[in-house]
């Protein structure tokens, strides 16, 4: 990633964090159902698989078979586009791709009910 791309992603991160500030408090369900953060203590240590849908690509099988280490597979999304967050293959949230130091992260923008 070059410095211009990194700066653009950091700007997107700042915007996403600003937009998300207070968002979850206003989205909280008004029922007696426990929230995700209030899981019983005996469940807190259960491992779950979290994945993020970064995008898709369609190409010819021959092009796929010709790919080698170092080739770039261009996805249908750009930095700052919304991404989907899955837990154990179930959609649980939407967010925006961000840069956290040298690693990618996701700022959650909404939870899926």
N, C-alpha and C positions, 0 to 999 in steps of 0.2 A: 504494500500500500504506500503510495507516495504521500508527501507532506500535504499536498492540496486535498487529496481524498481524506486524509486523517483530519484536517481542519474542518472539512465539510461535515464529516461524521460527528465531530465534537460539537459543532454548531447545532446539528440535528438533535443531539443528546440534550443540550441545554434547553432547546425548544420543547422537546418531549417532556423533560422533567418539569418545566414551567407549566405545561398544559395539564400534567397529571396531578399537580399539587392540589390536594383536597378532593380529588376525583372519587377515590374509593369511599370516603366518608359519606358522600352524597349518594353513592350507588348501593349502600348497605341495605339489605332487605329489612323491612320493618316487621319481621315476624320473630317468633321465639326459636327459629331454627338456628343452630350453632353456625358460626362462620367458619371458613376454612382455617383461620388462625386459631380457633378454639378447639382443636381436636383433642380428645381425651389423651392424657399423658401416656397411656399404654400404647397409643398408635403413633406417637411422635417419632419413634425410632424405626418405623417401617420404611424401607427404601422404596423409592418410586423412580421411574424412568421419565425424565423431563426432556422433551425435544422441541425444537423450534423449526417451523416450516419456513425456510429461507427463500424458496422459490422453486420454479420448475423450468425444465427445458425440453424441447422436442427436437430430435435429430434423427437422421437416417442411421440404421443399424450399422452400415459400413463406416460412417463417420465415428460412431461410438467405438467400434472395434479398432479403428485406426488411432484412437487416442493413446497418448503415452504420458509418462510422468512429466510434469511441468506444463502440460496443455491446460488451457483455461476453458471451463464449461460456463458459458454465459447464461445466467438465470433471467427470469422474466421480472425480477424486482430490482430496485435500486436502493441505495442507502436512504433511510428515512421512510421507506414504504412500510405499511403495516405488515406485521408478521403474526402468525398464529403460534400459540404455546400449547403443547400437548403434554398431558401426564398420563403415562401408561396408554398411549395412543388415543386418548380422549381429549378433545378440544376443551380447554379450561379458561383460556384468556387470549386477549389480543394485546399487542405491544408494538414498540418501535425499536428497531435495531440501533444499538448505541456502541460507543467505544468506551471501555472502562480501562484506562491505562493502555496497555498493549493488547488487551483481550476484548473480544466482543461481548456484549451483554444485551439485555432486552429490558426496556422500561415498559412495565405493564400499563396499559391505558384503559382496559376494561376487562371485567371478569365475565365469563359465559355462565349463565344460570341454567 
